[in-house]
Amino acid sequence: MAAEQDPEGRAAARPLLTDLYQATMALGYWRAGRARDAAEFELFFRRCPFGGAFALAAGLRDCVRFLRAFRLRDADVQFLASRTSRALDCSEVTVRALPEGSLAFQAVDRNQRVNGQVLVQLLETPLLCLVSYASLVATNAARLRLIAGPEKRLLEMGLRRAQGPDGGLTASTYSYLGGFDSSSNVLAGQLRGVPVAGTLAHSFVTSFSGSELPPDPMLAPAAGEGPGVDLVAKAQVWLERVCAHMGLGVQEPHPGERAAFVAYALAFPRAFQGLLDSYSVRRSGLPNFLAVSLALGELGYRAVGVRLDSGDLLQQAQEIRQIFRTVAAHFQVPWLESVPIAVSNNIDEEALAQLAQEGSEVNVIGIGTSVVTCPQQPSLGCVYKLVAVGGQPRMKLTEDPKKQTLPGSKAAFRLLGSDGSLLMDVLQLAEEPVPRAGQELRVWPRGTQEPCTVRPAQVEPLLRLCLQQGQLCEPLPSLAESRALAQLSLSQLSPAHRRLRSPAQYQVVLSERLQALVDSLRVGASP
């Protein structure tokens, strides 16, 4: 897909989205006569985010779009003040990666392998930028989905709290991949296909005083047959009946709030919803909502929900559901019992756990700041490290063992038990034979001095060839397909690894040959 025909591609075509030292190193390679040396880099993270045991791989789609659009233009070259870079593109770049939505584990699982000329050094910063935040948000969203459980609907509504427009679009996209059901971000719907949803704001409700008369208060029945009905008058009739049932005076519900609800219902009779806490929930918001909803119900329409944005959300939802049930029984409108209740108001993991507990009457949970800003951990800490040049392994040896890298071109496999449970991931040199199901393997867990053996019932390759010599190897999966893979991947986690607090750490091991290579390079580097 050409970048010129693709709005996502146009957005990705920013070759100078990089750090200056990438460009200066590229010139250094060129001056040293090494610009065409074959090289391989790996992109990975050292520690799972949020104190958990897993992450979701995300951002691959954006990386592929960036790479396919990457080309220095005259203005870029002039800015860099080096005409040696004019011909740079990604026509010789090959990428193997975890599919978006796959589980990734800490320290040694490789999200991406990037091969090409040594000038693929230039890609370090943009690839890290595109993968790190996407994976962080997707993982954060997955944690929130695990807390909420499968039945609650999660709405991402954090665009106004995001770190700029790009951050907002990325957060909306990858929170959906991680398990949210929809987003308030209209641009994410247009560009990325994220389902969009929303309610209404207090400003809309409080803008009405009650003296306003709609230009046309008439509403036709939902079936399209029969005369229209004056919705203002019909809602007033129902208000008197509802207030009598609830033991309220007919003057207690705020008239401006009711006028706002009627205006919204006239505009969206098939999607009417009420924001209940602009004034008093029980004495105003709820009776006004019921009056308009029951008036719509007479015409064959069904309200789609209510929202609460303040107070004890869990308790209020219980009370509202009970009132829905009694009103439904009293007026013989059974559909009212199941009208969804949505809540919002700075919901974090702790608050979400309360709202999702057994017996909760909350159906929809809107989360903004806590999903888009990832307050528990604002950065994933991905790195991009050289592992081979000219087919020869390279290893970063440092005084900090945690920052040492694993050398050589590698393949990665996931080992599963006979019941499909995840046993461990194994990294090995690319030229080694592929592990076989039922074959005993001798492997080296990271950080140990002794090997162990494992006999997997199933073996799955982890890295897929997605870009070869700059050409797309297969169509990119849709966002919905990647979301489905993420949910399937999360379902395969054991309870011990899925646990969000003090989880068991998933084991990633090295093959004997890779461990031997690491040991030999360490010895060779010793003084």
N, C-alpha and C positions, 0 to 999 in steps of 0.2 A: 504494500500500500504506500503510495508516494506521499511524502510529508505534505506536499502542496495540496493534496486532496483530503487531508485528514487533519481536523482541528487539534487532536491530541498530538499528532506528529509535529505540527507547527509549534505547539507549546513546548515540545521537547527539543526543538532544533536550536539549542543554545550552546555552541561548542566552547565558549569561554566561561561556562559555568564550571569553573575549576579554580584551584589555588595557583598562584603565580609560580611556585617552585616546580609544579608539574611542567610548565612551559620552559623554565630555565633548564631543568634536567633533560628535557627533550632536545634542546639545542646542544646541551653537553654531549649527549649520545651521538648526535649528528657530527659534531666537531671531532669526536673520537673515532669516527668511521664505523659506528656500531648501530646506526639507525635501523638497519635491516636485520639485525640479530633476532633470531626466534626467542621468544620469552613466554613465560607462563606466570600468571598471578592468580592468587586465590583470595576470595572475599569471604570473610567469616566473622563471627563474634566470639568473644572469649567466655562470656558469662550470660546465662539466661536472664532476661529482665524480670523485675518486680519480685526477686527472690524465689521465682518459680523454677520448674524443671524443664520447661519447654519454651519454644518460640514458634511462631508461624512465619514461614518464608514468604515475603511479599516484595513487590516492586519490580519483579522481573519484566512484566509487560512494559513498564515505563523505561526500563533499561534497554530493552530491545528497540523500542521506538527511538530512544536517544541515539543508540548506536547506528541505526539505519539512516537517521537524519544527520549524523555528525559529518560536517564538512566545513573547513575554514573558508570564510569568504574574505573578499578584499579588505573590508573594514576590520575584520578580526586580525588579519595579518598586519595591517597598518598599526593597529593598537599594540600588537606584540613587538612591532619594530623588527621583524625578522621575516624576510621573504622565503626563507628555507622551509617554512611550514605550510606554504600555500597548498601543496598537493595532499596534505594529510586527510585521510578519511578512514573508515572502518572496513574497507573492502577486503582486508586480509585478517579480520578478527573472527575468532571462533569462540563461542561461549557454550559451556555445559553448566546446567543449573538445576537446583531443586525446583520442581514445578511450583507455581504460586499456590499457596494453601497447604503445602507440605509441612510436616513437623520438622523442626530443626533443633538440635541439641547443642549444648554449650561446648566451648573450647576448641573442638576439632572438627565438628561437622562443617563441611564446606558448602555455602550457599551457591557460590559460582566459581567456575574455573574459566579464566580468560586467557586465550592464547592469541599470539600475533607477533608482530615485530616488537622490539623492545620499547618502541614508542607507545605501546599500550599503557605505559606509565601515565600518559596523559589522561587516561580514563579513570584513574583512581578516585579523584574527588567527586566527579559527577555520579559514578556508580555507587559510591558510599552514600552520597546524598540521597539518591533515589531509592536505595534499599533500606537504609537504617531507619528512617522515620516511618516508612510504609510498614516494615516488619514490626516496629515497636507499637504502632497504633493497632495493627491487626492482632497482635498478641494481647494488648490491653483489652481490646474488644472481645477477644475469645475468653479472657478471664471473666469479664462481666457477663458474658453469655453463660459460662459455666455456673456462676453464682445465681443467675436469674432462672436457670433451668430452661427446658425446651418450650414451655407453654407461654411464658410472658413475652410480649412483643416489645422489642427495644427500638427506640427512635433516637438516632444521633441528631443533636440539635446544637452543635458547638461552633458553627461557622463564625458567629460574632465573637467568640472567645479564642479563636485560632490565631496562630502566629502568622498572620498575613494570608492573602488570597490563595497562594500555592499550598500553604499548610492546611488551610481549610478544605481545599479540594482533595488533597491527599488523605486527610483524616476522614472525610465523608466516604471516600472510595474504599479505604482499607478497613474502616470500622464495619462496613457492610461485608467485606470479605471475611472478617473475623467473627461474624455472627449476628450483627445487628440486622433488623428487618428493613429499615428504611432510614432516610435522612431528610432533614428540612432543606438541604442545600440543592436549590434548583439547578445550578450549573453541573453538579455531580450527576443529576438525572439526565441532563442534556448530553454531556460529554461521555459519561461513563456507564450510563444505564442503571444507575442506582435508583431503586424505587423511592419516590419522594412523598412526604406526608407532612402534615402540620395541623395546628389547631387555629386559635386566634389569640390576640394579645389583650391585656388589660386596657391598653390605650383605645382599642376599638370599642370596648364595652363602655368605658368611662367617657368617651367622646359624645355619647348620647345622653340627653337630659330627660327624654320622655315626651317632649313637646313636638318632636319631629314626626311628620307624617310621610310615609313612603310615597313616591310618585304614583306607584301602581301597587296597591295592597292585595290585588287579586292573584290567587294561585290556582292553577288548574289541577285536577286530580292526577295522581301518578299514572293511572291507566290511560290518561289522555281523553277520557270520555266524561261528559257531563259538564255542567257550568262551573266556572271558577268560584272560589270562595274568598271573602275578605279575611286574610290571615290575621290582621290586627284585631278585628272584632272577634274572630273565633278564639284567638289566644286569650282575650279578656274573659270570655265565657268560661273557658277551661281554668283560668286563674281562680275564679271564684269557687269552682268546684274543688280544685286542689287545695286552696287555703282552708276551706271548710273541713276537708279531710285531715289536714295537717294541724288543725287548731291554730291557724294564723289569721290575723286580720288582713283583709284584701289590700289594705294600704301599706302593709309592711314590705312586700317585695319592691325593690327599687324600679321605678317606671323607666328610667333610662336604660337600665340593664335589659329589661324586657324589650324595649324598642330596638336595642342592639341585636338581641337574639332574633327578633322578627325580621330585621333587615338581613341578617346572615341567612336565615331560613329561606327568605324570598330569593336570595342570590344562589343558595346551594340547598335546595329542598331535599336532594338525595344524599347530602353529606353534612347535614346539620349537626353541630356539636356545640356544647356550651362550656365556657370557662366560668366556674362557679364561685371563685373567691374574690371577685372585685369588691364586693361589699360583705354581706354575711352569707355564708354558704347555706345554712339551714333556713334562714328567714327571708332570703332574697334569691340567691343564685339557683338553689334547687327548685323552689316553686315556680320561678320564671322559666327555667328550663323545662319543667314538666308541663307547664301550660302550653308552651310553643310546641313541644314534642307531641303532646296529645292532640293538638290542633292539626299538626302535620299528619299524625296517625289516622285521623278521620279521612284524610285525602289519600291514604295508601302509602305514605312515606314513612321511613323509619330513621329515627335519629341514630347517628353513628358513634356517639360517645360524649363524655364529659371530661373536663380536666381540672385538677387541683394543683396549685402552685405554692401553697403555703400551709403552715400549721402541721398538725400530726397527720401525715398523709395516710398512714395505715389505719388509724382509728376512724378518720373521716370516711375513708373508702368503705369500711365496714358499715358505718351508719347510713351512707348513701345507698348502698346495696340493699340494706334492710328496708329503707323507704321505697326504693324501686319495687321491691317485692310486694309490699303492702298496697302501694298504689296500683300495681299491675293487677293484683287480686281484686281490689275494690272496684276498679273500673273495667275489669275483664279485658285487659290488654297484655297478654302473656309475653309479648316481645320486649316489653319494658324491663322485665327482670334481668335480661342479659345484656343491656346496654353497656358497652365497655367503659371502664373507668381508667383514665390516664392520669399520671402524676409526674411532676417535675419539681425542681428546686434543689440545685447543688447536690445531686445524688452521687455518692461515691460507693466504693465496694461495701463498706459497712452498712450504709443506708439501704443499698440494694438488697443485701442479705435479709434485712428486716422486711422489706416490701415483698420479697419472694418467698417468705416462709409459708408453710402449710396453713391453709385457711385464709390467706390474704385474698381480698376481693379486688386487688389492683390487677388490671389486665395489660396496660401499656405503660412503659416507663421511659420518659424522655431524659437523656443524659447528654450534657454538653461539655462543660469544662473538664470533667474527670476522664472523658474519653479522648478529647482532642489534644489536651496539654500533657497527658500522662504524668500527673504530678508526683506519683511515687518514684518515677525514674524518667527524666526528660530525654535521655539519650540511650540508644542501644549499645553504642561502642563498637560498631563494626570496624574491621580493619581490612586492608588490601595489601597482601604481601607477596613479594617475589619468591617463587619456589623453584624455578628452573630457567637457565639461559643456555641456548644452543644445545638443548637436550641434557645438560648437566645440572644436577640438583644444586640448589642454593638453600642455605639455612641461616636464619638470624640467630646468632648465639649471643646471649646477653646475660648480665649478672642476675637478672630477674627471670627465674625459670618460667614464670607464667607468660612472659612475652617472647619466649623462644618459639620459633615456627617449625613446621614439619616440612622436610625437603621433598622435592621431586614431584613429577606429575602423578596424580593419584586418582583412584576410583573409590567410590563409597557404596556400601551395600547395607541394607537393613535386614537383620536376621529375626525371623519370627518362629514362634512355637507352633505346635500342631493345632492349637486352638486359635491361631491367628494373633496371639499376644505378641507384643514387641519385646524382644530379648535384649538386643544391643545393636549398635551400628559399628561396622568395621571399615577402617580406612586401609587401603593397600596401594602399592605401586601400580600404575596403570598397566604395566606389562604383565602383571601376575595373572594366573588363571582365575576366572570368575568362580567364587565359592559355589558349591553345589549343595542343594538340599539333601540332608541325610549324611553329608560328609562331616567328619570330625575336623574342626579347625583349632589350631593352636594360636592363640592371640594374646596380646599384651595390653591389659587395661592401663589407661593413662595414670601416671603417678605411682605405679607399683614397680617392684623389682622382680616380680615373678609372673610367668605366663599362666594362662588357664586354658581349658579346652571347652568347646561348645559344639553341639551338633544341631544345627537349625533344621526345622521341618520345612521352612520356606525361606527363600532369599529374594530380596527385591533390590534392583539397582536404584540408586538415589538420584544421580545426576543425568539429566537428559540433554541431548544435543539440540539446542534451540537455534543457534546461529552458526553457520559454517562459511568461512571466507566471506563474511558480510551478508550472506543470504539466509533468509528465514527457512528453517528446515521443515516446519509444519505450522499450520495456522495457530495463532495465539488463542488460547482458550478464552471464552467470554468471562467477564467478572462473575457472573452467576455460576459458571462451571467451577471456577477457582473457589468460590464460596462453598459450593457443595463438597469439593475436595477437602477444604479446611474442616468442615463439620464431620466428615467421615474420618479424617485424621485424628481429630480430638476424641472421637468415640473409641479409637483403638488404644488410647492411653489407659494404663492401669490406674485404679483409684489412688495408689501411692504416688504416681507421677503427676496425676491430675490435681492433686491436693495443692491449694494455693498458699498454704502456710507450712513451712518446714517439709517440703516434699522430698521423696526419695530421688536421688540424682540418677538420671538415665545413663547407662554405661556406653561409652564410645571407646573402641579398642583399636589397636594397630596390629597389622599382620606381622609375622615374624620378620619378613624381609624389610618392611618399612622400619620396624624397630631396630633392626641391624644397621640400616643406613643411618638412622639418627645417632646410634651409638658410635659408629665409625667417624661421622663428621664431628661429633663432640670430642672424640679422642684426638682426631687430626688437628683440631683447633687448640688443643691444650699446649701451653708453653713448654 
